[in-house]
């Protein structure tokens, strides 16, 4: 029952733009230690991200960079089972390390969302978001604070361990097992129902380095349904890297504008650049 949970918040759609990191260390089935820090991403803050976590430029002006907090993080994660809820935090830390010329963590990764989907049949297809799981199991926390999210994800993992009798180490293997066969959609895309991004509805916009068809096939292989336009069902908007670099008050596509409108009304849509999206897909 020993593991570490990490969670991050980002300044903008670039996953490397970490502005807060939180770590919760569980030993013997209880919270043993916790640590968090604001991080100066040396990047712009997008209003949509600020509206989610409440962190802005003024709060990180004197905060350490990722390279400066990295030595503080290593003792918590090296050689450990490191959990995160969904793969975004794992890729964010990887991208931040790459940008700083640092090695990514030497650890065994575990996705607590994949654990929940396999531990409880009622969450195998939907409802495995951190907020819903926490509500279901009576875990109180302040969502979108990195430390609070890390602690909540750890509590969910503890409940899964108690419910199934499988240890965190055993879950590292169990979480990779297929839940069900792939489905073929009417568009001819094979959607892997238990892929790393299963349950997401993705829309592409901007100039991508690959064809939309290839991008759609990659998304389907990771578990995503692919939409033609942004709707109330959209959960991911993938923007061409050249376009995402111009987001700070510059020209945006109609899909991007629509996504931001829906986000402002409370819809959960994550905006990612193409390279970050591809990094997520490498986990498949």
PyMOL commands that set and color helices and strands:
alter all, ss='L'
color gray80, all
select helices_A, chain A and resi 47-53+57-60+66-77+88-99+112-119+121-123+130-136+146-164+168-174+212-221+241-244+254-264+274-281
alter helices_A, ss='H'
color red, helices_A
select strands_A, chain A and resi 3-10+18-27+30-38+81-84+108-111+183-184+190-191+201-205+225-226+236-239+270-273
alter strands_A, ss='S'
color yellow, strands_A
deselect
rebuild
show_as cartoon
